[in-house]
Amino acid sequence: MSDLLIRDVRLPGRGPVDVLVRDGTFHQIAAGITPPEGAAIEHGGGLLLLPGLIEGHAHLDKTLWGGPWYRNDVGPARNDRIENERRFRRDGAHDAAGRSLSLARAYLGRGTTRMRSHADIDTEIGLRHVHATMRARQAVPSMQMQIVAFPQSGLVNRPGTVDLMDAALSEGADVVGGIDPCAVDRDPVGHVDALFRLAEKHGKPVDIHLHEPGEMGAFSLDLILERTAAADMRGMVTISHAFCLGMIGERDREALLARMARWDVRIATTAPASSAVPPLAACRAAGVTVYGGNDGIRDTWTPYARPDMLDRAMHIGLRNALRRDDELDWALDCVTGAAAVGCGFDRYGLDAGCRADLVLVQAETAAEAIVSAPVRKLVVAGGVVVARDGMLLV
């Protein structure tokens, strides 16, 4: 891999610099770098330099991206959507691997260089969706992708699912997924115990979808925190959605956030418009890491969302009433640095020694980049130019 020198770019809040990439790693970021012999040279033209973007909560295996329009007439409840999706999969028409790859490539072209994607597991499809997501991961080697073994239809309520989860983790899934211990499985202790047994057996982190509202969600979160402490899994647990933290009283919320901070339990938020959300400012003040994701994109659940993490950062800003430029930096952090911490991606950032992932955009500031979501003029992943002017090259 030859050296790559990117001339004349701007870091947020700093003057022009050059960026030297060597062996897929940031080697030097400074003004006036002398180009090494044989280096490829890109001219940044004063564009704003951002680190590679991170999608912290995706469902590649569900997407219909790139296919015909899906007419959605499903009922309003979550179980309606789960059962509708199961019926859709039974007809055999869904190409989980092909659609996953199509969406992953769309993400990469818009500057997402790392991702955590959940892959459904149940007793009907077995590991088919896990394997499909793994094939997509292999086909996009420029992107670092974690795969969550995710029991969408429940874990302990469907005998055999725990064994399938065990097999998925043995075959290379990176994270143990869970969902609504009370509302879906109706056995919160059994669900949480099964998740943490799998995590301890395989030495892997946990990411639990917690849609449960109010006191129910707070009860499940309390159980998860107790189990995190008992297993000493500090920094290895994520609560996805955590809607309950936007519903309960401030005193109860602050007590839960203090415990989350103590055990470094993270939150993945999608900032939906139609649900309560964990308040970003309160979570940050408590020392809880919050990062962002799109959830599903154009699937049987929803026709909405785009594979663009600057766009998702804007939604996080809107949902949390962030208006000041310094507050919008929090939204960018949700899809950059905080997401790297939350998902456990190492060697991340714009520093020497980090993996060379970067995005160049036409914007004066990070705040402008978030609210305008401009075309990605250049995307570099692992030291390789993978997209230019919004067009994927690999």
LOKOL-909177 format. One record per residue (C-alpha): residue number from 1; x, y, z. Coordinates in nm, 4 decimals. Example, Ala and Ser with C-alpha at 12.3 -4.5 7.8 and 13.67 -1.06 7.14 Angstrom:
BEGIN
(1 (1.2300 -0.4500 0.7800))
(2 (1.3670 -0.1060 0.7140))
***
This chain:
BEGIN
(1 (0.0000 0.0000 0.0000))
(2 (0.1561 0.3289 -0.1103))
(3 (0.1611 0.6392 0.1078))
(4 (-0.1276 0.8827 0.0676))
(5 (-0.0903 1.2566 0.1274))
(6 (-0.4025 1.4726 0.1484))
(7 (-0.3185 1.8404 0.1114))
(8 (-0.4948 2.1416 0.2610))
(9 (-0.7843 2.0226 0.4764))
(10 (-0.9329 2.1763 0.7895))
(11 (-0.9897 2.0131 1.1237))
(12 (-1.2887 2.1513 1.3179))
(13 (-1.1669 2.4597 1.5044))
(14 (-0.8191 2.4537 1.3512))
(15 (-0.6371 2.5925 1.0507))
(16 (-0.5265 2.4086 0.7349))
(17 (-0.3291 2.0861 0.7712))
(18 (-0.2011 1.8031 0.5570))
(19 (-0.2681 1.4367 0.6333))
(20 (-0.0140 1.1626 0.5662))
(21 (-0.1406 0.8057 0.5605))
(22 (0.0993 0.5111 0.5684))
(23 (0.0130 0.1402 0.5780))
(24 (-0.3538 0.2174 0.6369))
(25 (-0.2770 0.4320 0.9428))
(26 (-0.2580 0.8042 1.0118))
(27 (0.1142 0.8726 1.0177))
(28 (0.1157 1.2523 1.0522))
(29 (-0.1372 1.5355 1.0609))
(30 (0.0340 1.8738 1.0404))
(31 (0.0824 2.1770 0.8199))
(32 (0.3310 2.1631 0.5334))
(33 (0.4121 1.7902 0.5232))
(34 (0.6784 1.7054 0.2650))
(35 (0.5373 1.4338 0.0387))
(36 (0.7285 1.1061 0.0606))
(37 (0.8651 0.9689 -0.2652))
(38 (0.5955 0.7824 -0.4594))
(39 (0.3085 0.9023 -0.2399))
(40 (-0.0345 0.9446 -0.3965))
(41 (-0.1526 1.3015 -0.3487))
(42 (-0.5087 1.4267 -0.3015))
(43 (-0.5880 1.7976 -0.2909))
(44 (-0.8367 1.8796 -0.0170))
(45 (-0.9012 2.2360 -0.1281))
(46 (-0.9789 2.3563 0.2232))
(47 (-1.2547 2.0989 0.2845))
(48 (-1.3572 2.0076 0.6383))
(49 (-1.1956 1.6886 0.7692))
(50 (-1.4084 1.4551 0.9816))
(51 (-1.3197 1.1115 1.1160))
(52 (-1.4878 0.8132 0.9529))
(53 (-1.8512 0.7945 1.0605))
(54 (-1.9875 0.5078 1.2706))
(55 (-2.3300 0.3403 1.2523))
(56 (-2.3926 0.2054 1.6014))
(57 (-2.7288 0.0322 1.5557))
(58 (-2.8290 -0.1089 1.2167))
(59 (-3.0307 -0.4060 1.0884))
(60 (-2.8715 -0.4808 0.7526))
(61 (-3.0403 -0.8198 0.7245))
(62 (-3.3895 -0.6676 0.7316))
(63 (-3.3448 -0.3972 0.4690))
(64 (-3.5181 -0.3853 0.1325))
(65 (-3.2724 -0.1203 0.0119))
(66 (-3.2281 -0.1302 -0.3642))
(67 (-3.5393 -0.3424 -0.4201))
(68 (-3.8965 -0.2627 -0.5212))
(69 (-4.1162 -0.0562 -0.2926))
(70 (-4.2708 -0.2543 -0.0070))
(71 (-4.6329 -0.1670 0.0659))
(72 (-4.6628 -0.1424 0.4427))
(73 (-5.0086 -0.2101 0.5908))
(74 (-4.8971 -0.3739 0.9168))
(75 (-5.0724 -0.3161 1.2497))
(76 (-4.9515 -0.0634 1.5079))
(77 (-4.8067 -0.2893 1.7791))
(78 (-4.4475 -0.4158 1.7954))
(79 (-4.5656 -0.7769 1.7899))
(80 (-4.7663 -0.6954 1.4733))
(81 (-4.4417 -0.5886 1.3089))
(82 (-4.2521 -0.8921 1.4332))
(83 (-4.5169 -1.1337 1.3037))
(84 (-4.5512 -0.9461 0.9740))
(85 (-4.1767 -0.9715 0.9238))
(86 (-4.1828 -1.3437 1.0005))
(87 (-4.4581 -1.3936 0.7392))
(88 (-4.2607 -1.1912 0.4863))
(89 (-3.9526 -1.4077 0.5382))
(90 (-4.1515 -1.7307 0.5064))
(91 (-4.2331 -1.6570 0.1412))
(92 (-3.8608 -1.6901 0.0636))
(93 (-3.8396 -1.3746 -0.1449))
(94 (-3.6075 -1.1788 0.0824))
(95 (-3.2422 -1.1827 -0.0258))
(96 (-3.0873 -1.0940 0.3093))
(97 (-2.7280 -1.1183 0.1842))
(98 (-2.7836 -0.9145 -0.1315))
(99 (-2.9844 -0.6422 0.0378))
(100 (-2.7391 -0.6267 0.3284))
(101 (-2.4521 -0.5743 0.0880))
(102 (-2.6404 -0.3079 -0.1057))
(103 (-2.7082 -0.1093 0.2106))
(104 (-2.3560 -0.1563 0.3504))
(105 (-2.2106 -0.0163 0.0288))
(106 (-2.4492 0.2796 0.0434))
(107 (-2.3287 0.3505 0.3969))
(108 (-1.9644 0.3336 0.2894))
(109 (-2.0206 0.5777 0.0049))
(110 (-2.1579 0.8257 0.2594))
(111 (-1.8585 0.7950 0.4881))
(112 (-1.9549 0.5205 0.7331))
(113 (-1.6389 0.3188 0.7827))
(114 (-1.7432 0.1173 1.0910))
(115 (-2.0755 -0.0352 1.1857))
(116 (-2.2606 -0.2523 1.4358))
(117 (-2.5436 -0.4478 1.2737))
(118 (-2.7915 -0.6798 1.4399))
(119 (-2.8809 -1.0033 1.2590))
(120 (-3.2023 -1.1893 1.3385))
(121 (-3.1975 -1.5382 1.4868))
(122 (-3.5059 -1.7482 1.5512))
(123 (-3.6217 -2.1076 1.5246))
(124 (-3.7676 -2.0513 1.1754))
(125 (-3.4692 -1.8932 0.9995))
(126 (-3.1963 -2.0369 1.2203))
(127 (-2.8650 -1.8670 1.1387))
(128 (-2.9579 -1.7728 0.7828))
(129 (-2.9558 -1.3985 0.8507))
(130 (-2.6360 -1.4160 1.0537))
(131 (-2.4625 -1.5906 0.7649))
(132 (-2.6085 -1.3389 0.5182))
(133 (-2.4692 -1.0479 0.7194))
(134 (-2.1332 -1.2238 0.7453))
(135 (-2.1231 -1.2561 0.3660))
(136 (-2.1949 -0.8847 0.3331))
(137 (-1.9143 -0.8121 0.5793))
(138 (-1.6703 -1.0202 0.3773))
(139 (-1.7725 -0.8401 0.0585))
(140 (-1.6987 -0.4935 0.2045))
(141 (-1.3526 -0.5386 0.3591))
(142 (-1.2965 -0.1606 0.3777))
(143 (-1.5663 -0.1373 0.6451))
(144 (-1.5174 -0.2717 0.9959))
(145 (-1.8442 -0.4431 1.0902))
(146 (-1.9590 -0.5996 1.4153))
(147 (-2.2462 -0.8478 1.4013))
(148 (-2.4914 -0.8852 1.6886))
(149 (-2.6669 -1.2199 1.7283))
(150 (-3.0179 -1.0854 1.7794))
(151 (-3.3225 -1.2873 1.9013))
(152 (-3.5893 -1.0580 1.7492))
(153 (-3.8802 -1.2897 1.8376))
(154 (-3.7598 -1.3675 2.1886))
(155 (-3.4911 -1.5731 2.3550))
(156 (-3.6223 -1.8076 2.6238))
(157 (-3.9837 -1.8127 2.5005))
(158 (-3.8815 -2.0103 2.1896))
(159 (-3.6968 -2.3305 2.2867))
(160 (-3.3847 -2.3758 2.0783))
(161 (-3.3082 -2.0062 2.0347))
(162 (-3.0393 -2.0011 2.3041))
(163 (-2.8620 -2.2880 2.1258))
(164 (-2.8797 -2.0973 1.7962))
(165 (-2.7355 -1.7892 1.9654))
(166 (-2.4562 -2.0043 2.1077))
(167 (-2.3790 -2.1386 1.7603))
(168 (-2.3798 -1.7902 1.6037))
(169 (-2.1324 -1.6631 1.8616))
(170 (-1.9107 -1.9669 1.8025))
(171 (-1.9191 -1.8981 1.4276))
(172 (-1.8079 -1.5372 1.4542))
(173 (-2.0912 -1.3123 1.5720))
(174 (-1.9312 -1.0411 1.7819))
(175 (-2.2019 -0.9379 2.0298))
(176 (-2.4794 -1.1066 2.2307))
(177 (-2.8141 -0.9443 2.1536))
(178 (-3.1283 -0.9337 2.3654))
(179 (-3.4743 -0.7802 2.3531))
(180 (-3.7374 -0.6628 2.6027))
(181 (-3.7030 -0.9180 2.8843))
(182 (-4.0526 -0.8436 3.0185))
(183 (-4.2551 -0.7457 2.7134))
(184 (-4.1301 -1.0055 2.4629))
(185 (-4.0031 -1.3001 2.6681))
(186 (-4.2205 -1.2352 2.9764))
(187 (-3.9413 -1.3918 3.1803))
(188 (-3.7038 -1.1071 3.2665))
(189 (-3.4788 -1.3027 3.5002))
(190 (-3.4550 -1.5988 3.2622))
(191 (-3.3835 -1.3710 2.9661))
(192 (-3.1131 -1.1665 3.1377))
(193 (-2.9487 -1.4749 3.2884))
(194 (-2.9384 -1.6477 2.9475))
(195 (-2.7807 -1.3426 2.7840))
(196 (-2.5086 -1.3059 3.0417))
(197 (-2.4319 -1.6790 3.0448))
(198 (-2.3717 -1.6580 2.6704))
(199 (-2.1608 -1.3450 2.7129))
(200 (-1.9476 -1.5037 2.9841))
(201 (-1.9068 -1.8275 2.7885))
(202 (-1.7889 -1.6518 2.4729))
(203 (-1.6203 -1.3504 2.6295))
(204 (-1.8313 -1.1105 2.4235))
(205 (-2.0262 -0.7917 2.4982))
(206 (-2.4027 -0.7564 2.5288))
(207 (-2.6387 -0.5212 2.3411))
(208 (-3.0016 -0.5330 2.4568))
(209 (-3.2940 -0.3719 2.2747))
(210 (-3.5001 -0.2131 2.5518))
(211 (-3.8193 -0.0650 2.4091))
(212 (-4.0146 -0.1268 2.7275))
(213 (-4.1849 0.1859 2.8580))
(214 (-4.1744 0.3591 3.1942))
(215 (-4.1589 0.1469 3.5067))
(216 (-4.1469 -0.1794 3.3105))
(217 (-3.8351 -0.0655 3.1262))
(218 (-3.6814 0.0683 3.4469))
(219 (-3.7389 -0.2721 3.6117))
(220 (-3.5635 -0.4519 3.3237))
(221 (-3.2803 -0.1986 3.3277))
(222 (-3.2354 -0.2530 3.6997))
(223 (-3.2012 -0.6285 3.6418))
(224 (-2.9489 -0.5713 3.3637))
(225 (-2.7417 -0.3421 3.5837))
(226 (-2.7471 -0.5931 3.8691))
(227 (-2.6285 -0.8679 3.6341))
(228 (-2.3607 -0.6411 3.4838))
(229 (-2.2190 -0.5774 3.8301))
(230 (-2.2401 -0.9428 3.9331))
(231 (-2.0544 -1.0530 3.6180))
(232 (-1.8096 -0.7590 3.6434))
(233 (-1.8821 -0.6689 3.2804))
(234 (-1.7884 -0.3032 3.3089))
(235 (-1.7785 -0.1410 2.9652))
(236 (-1.9292 -0.4459 2.7928))
(237 (-2.3031 -0.3711 2.7977))
(238 (-2.5128 -0.1471 2.5726))
(239 (-2.8797 -0.0625 2.6179))
(240 (-3.0270 0.0127 2.2769))
(241 (-3.3176 0.2610 2.2701))
(242 (-3.3691 0.2842 2.6488))
(243 (-3.7000 0.4639 2.5956))
(244 (-3.7851 0.4245 2.9636))
(245 (-3.5188 0.6803 3.0579))
(246 (-3.7248 0.9435 2.8814))
(247 (-4.0452 0.8420 3.0614))
(248 (-3.9682 0.7983 3.4300))
(249 (-3.9252 1.0752 3.6861))
(250 (-3.6022 1.2704 3.7025))
(251 (-3.5002 1.1314 4.0426))
(252 (-3.5403 0.7692 3.9316))
(253 (-3.3673 0.8415 3.6019))
(254 (-3.0700 1.0045 3.7712))
(255 (-3.0306 0.7043 4.0023))
(256 (-3.0253 0.4653 3.7063))
(257 (-2.7858 0.6867 3.5106))
(258 (-2.5476 0.6982 3.8080))
(259 (-2.5378 0.3184 3.8142))
(260 (-2.4924 0.3049 3.4377))
(261 (-2.1979 0.5432 3.4641))
(262 (-2.0447 0.3385 3.7458))
(263 (-2.0472 0.0236 3.5329))
(264 (-1.9859 0.2045 3.2026))
(265 (-2.3122 0.0781 3.0540))
(266 (-2.3674 0.2578 2.7226))
(267 (-2.6797 0.3736 2.5384))
(268 (-2.7436 0.3425 2.1653))
(269 (-3.0131 0.5871 2.0564))
(270 (-3.1915 0.6230 1.7249))
(271 (-3.3683 0.9440 1.8368))
(272 (-3.7085 0.8439 1.6946))
(273 (-3.9695 1.1133 1.6610))
(274 (-4.2540 0.8981 1.7948))
(275 (-4.1028 0.7645 2.1180))
(276 (-3.9534 0.9059 2.4339))
(277 (-3.5739 0.9037 2.4271))
(278 (-3.2994 0.9088 2.6882))
(279 (-3.2147 1.2816 2.7233))
(280 (-2.8692 1.3330 2.5776))
(281 (-2.7698 1.6251 2.7999))
(282 (-2.8647 1.4407 3.1201))
(283 (-2.6844 1.1251 3.0099))
(284 (-2.3683 1.3166 2.9242))
(285 (-2.3820 1.5046 3.2533))
(286 (-2.4033 1.1721 3.4370))
(287 (-2.1035 1.0349 3.2478))
(288 (-2.2990 0.7832 3.0374))
(289 (-2.1774 0.7234 2.6816))
(290 (-2.4531 0.7764 2.4242))
(291 (-2.4049 0.6903 2.0588))
(292 (-2.6294 0.6839 1.7543))
(293 (-2.7770 0.4558 1.4932))
(294 (-3.0503 0.4440 1.2311))
(295 (-3.2144 0.1186 1.3410))
(296 (-3.4015 -0.0239 1.0380))
(297 (-3.3857 0.1396 0.6966))
(298 (-3.6611 0.0767 0.4399))
(299 (-3.7732 -0.2613 0.5644))
(300 (-4.1030 -0.4254 0.6615))
(301 (-4.1017 -0.2187 0.9812))
(302 (-4.0535 0.1294 0.8372))
(303 (-4.0160 0.3104 0.5045))
(304 (-3.7931 0.5768 0.6612))
(305 (-3.4235 0.6561 0.7207))
(306 (-3.1168 0.6824 0.5025))
(307 (-2.7697 0.5249 0.5300))
(308 (-2.6179 0.8593 0.6272))
(309 (-2.4792 0.9141 0.9759))
(310 (-2.4605 1.2922 0.9390))
(311 (-2.8341 1.2824 0.8721))
(312 (-2.8838 1.0655 1.1818))
(313 (-2.6747 1.3102 1.3865))
(314 (-2.9157 1.5815 1.2722))
(315 (-3.2114 1.3745 1.3987))
(316 (-3.0357 1.3270 1.7323))
(317 (-2.9871 1.7028 1.7497))
(318 (-3.3505 1.7714 1.6627))
(319 (-3.4897 1.5188 1.9092))
(320 (-3.2755 1.6625 2.1887))
(321 (-3.3401 2.0289 2.0981))
(322 (-2.9705 2.0951 2.0308))
(323 (-2.9332 2.4361 1.8672))
(324 (-2.5972 2.5826 1.9675))
(325 (-2.2942 2.4854 1.7624))
(326 (-2.1205 2.3413 2.0692))
(327 (-2.4303 2.1287 2.1407))
(328 (-2.4322 2.0022 1.7821))
(329 (-2.0803 1.8786 1.8484))
(330 (-2.2481 1.6338 2.0900))
(331 (-2.4595 1.5025 1.8038))
(332 (-2.1496 1.4530 1.5880))
(333 (-1.9828 1.2741 1.8788))
(334 (-2.2750 1.0291 1.8824))
(335 (-2.1737 0.9072 1.5349))
(336 (-1.7958 0.9378 1.5793))
(337 (-1.5980 0.9209 1.9036))
(338 (-1.8757 0.8130 2.1394))
(339 (-1.9808 0.5435 1.8918))
(340 (-1.6249 0.4113 1.8798))
(341 (-1.6208 0.3893 2.2594))
(342 (-1.9716 0.2457 2.2776))
(343 (-1.9094 -0.0282 2.0234))
(344 (-1.5500 -0.0915 2.1305))
(345 (-1.3842 0.0013 1.8010))
(346 (-1.0149 0.0599 1.8654))
(347 (-0.7597 0.2823 1.6904))
(348 (-1.0267 0.5384 1.6106))
(349 (-0.9836 0.9121 1.5626))
(350 (-0.7756 1.1715 1.3829))
(351 (-0.4458 1.0998 1.5555))
(352 (-0.1207 0.9356 1.4509))
(353 (-0.1491 0.5597 1.4938))
(354 (-0.5247 0.5449 1.4365))
(355 (-0.6782 0.3558 1.1460))
(356 (-0.6959 0.5989 0.8538))
(357 (-1.0710 0.6535 0.8222))
(358 (-1.1794 1.0018 0.7170))
(359 (-1.4467 1.2022 0.5384))
(360 (-1.4073 1.5355 0.3551))
(361 (-1.7091 1.7642 0.3187))
(362 (-1.7817 2.1152 0.2014))
(363 (-1.8806 2.2854 0.5277))
(364 (-1.7445 2.5596 0.7491))
(365 (-1.8049 2.3730 1.0740))
(366 (-1.9156 2.0377 1.2091))
(367 (-2.2533 2.1937 1.2913))
(368 (-2.3042 2.2923 0.9279))
(369 (-2.2019 1.9434 0.8148))
(370 (-2.4668 1.7919 1.0422))
(371 (-2.7583 2.0111 0.9383))
(372 (-2.6773 2.0124 0.5645))
(373 (-2.5418 1.6561 0.5243))
(374 (-2.3347 1.7603 0.2202))
(375 (-2.2011 1.5249 -0.0448))
(376 (-1.8991 1.3351 0.0809))
(377 (-1.6234 1.4733 -0.1416))
(378 (-1.3762 1.2052 -0.0346))
(379 (-1.4017 0.8970 0.1851))
(380 (-1.0952 0.7053 0.2994))
(381 (-1.1321 0.3726 0.4839))
(382 (-0.8290 0.1912 0.6164))
(383 (-0.6052 0.4186 0.4110))
(384 (-0.7839 0.3471 0.0828))
(385 (-0.9873 0.6025 -0.1125))
(386 (-1.3262 0.4280 -0.1360))
(387 (-1.5582 0.7095 -0.2495))
(388 (-1.5315 1.0392 -0.4303))
(389 (-1.8008 1.3026 -0.4837))
(390 (-2.0604 1.0689 -0.3361))
(391 (-1.9729 0.7818 -0.5711))
(392 (-1.8411 0.4533 -0.4335))
(393 (-1.5186 0.3390 -0.6005))
(394 (-1.4784 -0.0103 -0.4557))
***
